[in-house]
Amino acid sequence: MTRRVAILGAGPAGLAAAEAALSAGADVVVLDEGERIGGQYWRHHEQLTDRRMQHQHARFARLGRVAEAATVHREASVWRVDTAHGIRVHALVGPADGSDREALTIDADALVIATGAHDRALPVPGWTLPGVITAGAAQALAKRDGAIVGERTVVAGSGPFLLPVADSIALAGGSVAEVVEAAGVAAIARGWGRAPWQLAGVAGKAGELAQYAGGLLRRRTPFRFGQAVTRIHGQGHVEAVTVQHVDAQWRPVAGTERTVTCDSVALGHGFTPRLEAAIQAGCDLSPERFVVVDDRQATSVASVFAAGEVTGIGGADTALAEGAVAGFAAAGGSLDDRRISGAVRARKRMHAFATRLATHAIGPGWTGWLDEDTIICRCESVTRARLSEYAAASSRAMRLATRAGLGACQGRTCGRTVETLIAADVDFDRRPVLSSIRIGELARLHHAEHKEQE
């Protein structure tokens, strides 16, 4: 009997899972909230056709054709995942701001969660000024629409992701004033230089990074190590930033401040996995708050698999390998099958690369650049001083009094930051709201279900 595999997410992990599940003979249903498949990674504007983009286009084209053999629901907002009695996924299909979205329920034999991650930006004094954007959003605008936020951008944060962001902005016609990396040269040398033979199988990644670095050199774009944007200045919009040296713990070093003129800032301090679907499905999480999986990418819940950034931040190539393994296993395939052996080997190689990303982990000293009036929760305009008033209160009291994390983003933007700044036992990941749903939509769904039972 043909197994039905439902896949949440149509980025690299989700599309690779679809390809592998189809090759194993499964009936595949893919649900993605975007208007187009490809996720954050494949958002290429047709005018951006340099060599790297052409290679990515070719890889996406192959997976895109495979996805045509599956049932793909775009603009599908999954609002509930039920695993109590089999696997059932509930979604609303249509524009997120529409009022007549179509209800969709998928019953499946197996589920692959490939919901990815959203980029994290640490709060900085002035970061609510127009012209400040997350690094991921800046890249999405450049890759998808060929658009830029400003004429002169400072790209700041930590991690290799800063390089392709700067590259995308430049390809879209913008100027990158500086790329500012918080990790110092010594830390990067230790982290990436450890056991170099383990990286022999991912030489392609080194080549990719070298190409990005070469682009910075050709454009004479400065790359600053061990520094951070600690303040953003402007009257009504971004006009300049303060860049400052930080120590190994990311504490600002007094006396090292300098001003860089710019009209936009792209902040990227790593990624936060999108765990809502996994939590609602009942999957176990690691202490680092990623979905726990075994060699088959199987979670703690029967017939539920996970791949990509929800299991650990590792980049697109890691997600592709994990997605292929997850999709094949979800379809009932064995890892001993030669059809999946390449993905299994690739996953091992890419995990060696992914472990090095810890070199760029956020240091605890970053809170030293905050002012008391720095806004932490942008949705509800909650400042650091306001949070401090309830630092020793219960999680519930803090939320009720300040409304931090109760706004439109439901803590996705500020949650981890609030957890860092207060002493209360609060965990925003434990609020598994998958997507917004109107009361009227919920009432119609309840009414339709009631009628079916009559």
Steps between C-alpha positions, in 0.01 A plus 500: 500500500632845403601711798396863514770735624413855603786752496488835677725746318622530141852625559810288435416241769135472401564473126775243552263302722235513228745378237617209715150401611381498139796283399392252769150485350312717749207730437640840603318812618703816563366800691684833497395845618680681216361606167780309330691191599869524583497642850744767612791347309348493151353845450687596186402803302531426129750785449747360753684260274861485610674163509399410855136583432499292181628199693231549764236546231598169340475313828167662582365426151565129551325490836225726368422253222490218752257698710264514201441127551377572851193687618624845605286747693647849493390779735400225741495619862517189717323578825482158662694171491322211670688178574276357772316264261715462192631809321269780400607844381256793494569804283335804347593566136506849358664839560580546870309828505202358311161441659383202295781248537415141416514239778723202426550182702768246407504148643837334456695190591813702576594862553826681421546829684728726296386840623847654507605794713465875512800726540564662836593863550617622840352831613723806462423858609332654195407173332136609462598774253380461140781345301587229754418152377601144581771348284262232377242757395764702318608191310141402423427843353814489289462140379124498448430854380837646407428774757717668762405684820760777468781625281772431758456207739694374799463121535567402860468202734677167498543195282579408137146605401616863503706434185217390266279778643759761406545332161126502429471869589788585268357293215169683539676834453566607858825604663623321812692742723639227726444144612538486879560158660488470882719189515869583520777370275643278775162340575434435132846351453448266796149397400549451129861381526420215740539154341516642145496152343135475600425776252669327208164373375345846490756677286214641298387706799850643536493591133164666539623708793812590302282627216302719736820630657637568153193708423566712810861552390401602146254753638749610767247431774663495846444189715545570871568215744432524873274803463129572529246771425419630848284800412298622202457873445251708307211743507205325339722252313844341521786744448797326663606225740751466779733204447697383801750226583361219716692245707465123480178519704364777275543769767551843338853633546492860621694750292478307173186668366495632144223633279407358159267699275220293344128512429412137578613221730458123457530318833555124521609327821427142405174309467216374716330174394129510426389243753127563524390205285747263669388604848136464409573155358658405834863464384778500758743791495867508592635727777607735219136497384522316171287200401665176607534247214673167445695375196176473303410861589214348703378700800372369832148481350416197289496569125610862547835602349688829498774648283682824442544790739243372751748224590806730508631797304713366216418680175333396178728208413447342840125551462502335157673189632285474813184561298582219259558256787182610679283474189633158404455364853152653530402316183608173659843479340807353669827685545672191358339577164756619245261771381554691825863415573629819338280716722612308810865565415432863419322547831804373689730737311274799550457436872877551533451842340196584713680442830739784411215750498508497881808722460259783422261437791367807682714602797332602828668841511284650223258638758771757581406707196135542606356816654218494751266648240600256221188331367521122538150392393427697184137388470404639842777765536635345820831648613782337692416714804140379495613137485741558787210596726372141474832316474428301818128455440330195360488449125126559501528820704770636271293436190178641642672813631723576201333308214846399380461221247122538476497708183461405137821297480410303816854520632671379183707819480555585865445170683859379533614853587239537774608164642858627517415828670273379780542243776148360480452146371357587158519295180338658197549181297235336717226710344437298183289745300570384146334785312244770552140399451198728530225424747254501211707241311521282809123531550432396141730200539321400820162542335602289199638226726181500707287462188709204383436325829122543482 
